[in-house]
Amino acid sequence: MAKLDARRIPAFLADPGAARIVLIHGEDGGLVRERGEALSRAVAGEDPFRLVEIPREAAAKDPALLAAEAATPALTGGRRLVRVRGATDALAAAARAVLAGAGPGLVLLEAGSLDGRKGLRAALEKAGPEAAVIACHPETGAALEAAIAALLRELGVGAEPAALAWMAQRLGEDRQVMRRECEKLALYVGAGGRVTEEDALASHAEGSALDLDAALLAATEGDAEKADRALEAAFAEGAATVQVVRGALRHVQRLEAAALAVAHGASLREAVEGLRPMVFFRARPAFERALRLWSPEDLAAAGNALLEAERATKTTGMPDRAVARAALMDLARTALRARRG
């Protein structure tokens, strides 16, 4: 069995079959914990006599301990789950002892990032069908949207595609954070409800992110005064300089992608609707107005200028906020010239 394909993971977590040791690892700690909890429920249910937690240090000090615990019958009958959190390569010998032992319990090891060329991962990935290794990498794009939709379904609510796209941009990739925010949103819309973009905005939006969005839209429309006010509000809400410059670069790159689509024959609406992630519905009118002002060439030049601005924040010694403000004012001046000409 060893490394599990992503498509097989849900079924395996519900029924691990003959597996005797499972390693769940990866940089997405929230997803590691979530999958560990799912496997624990499937094997031990809610019976405390069928679940035993072993400290990582104890398991590493005595390589035979996990095998012995897995071979110990549960007081109430049924299969026993032996769980170790924060596992490291120091448990490789203990893992091999479990595979050589008598069972019938299941050992669950939860870990962060591990090197696959040696240690714990190598010991189990090369083992037979009695071992399973599940990687937990941060999800992006369509996979992240699907994960959010699945969490919301678990909580009894649906979501519009545009809302999922917006949430994927804002919630980040850590599954534990994502679950907590989805729980908050499910309470907001109520059981059986359907999440709209407005619901997502009302439940999750942070002030600094919204102010930064407003600043970028205003700048690319040529409204320098509005852009400066919104940028100041974003800084007051805690926005970092690098967040401003990189946000401006992403915004310009999205405008450039839409402008190229228009140049190749797409209508303005088709160009905007074809962007992924989708343009938030409240931002769409301003985005389209900006798109009418910019050529692909000007947007490419603006992107290069923003890359230089990011380098300037790290190398010139100039005040970071002054660099970010100058970058946005350059966008506003270019857009204003296009609007007047």
Protein Blocks (a to p, Z undefined) as FASTA:
>chain_A
ZZadfklmmmmmmogojafbdcdedjblmlmmmmmmmmmmmmnmmafklcccddfklmmm
mmmlmmmmmmpccfkgpjdddddehiafklmmmmmmmmmmnbjadcddddddddfkgcjl
lmmmmmcfkbccddddddehjllmmmmmmmmmmnopacdfklmmmmmmmnojbfklmmmm
mmmmmmmnoghiacdfklmmmmmocfklmmmmmmmmmmmnopaklmmmmmmmmmmnopaf
klmmmmmmmmmmmmmmmmmmmmnopafklmmmmpccdddfklmmmmmmmmmmpcfklmmm
mmmmmmmmmmmmmmnopafklmmmmmmmmmmmmmmmmmmZZ
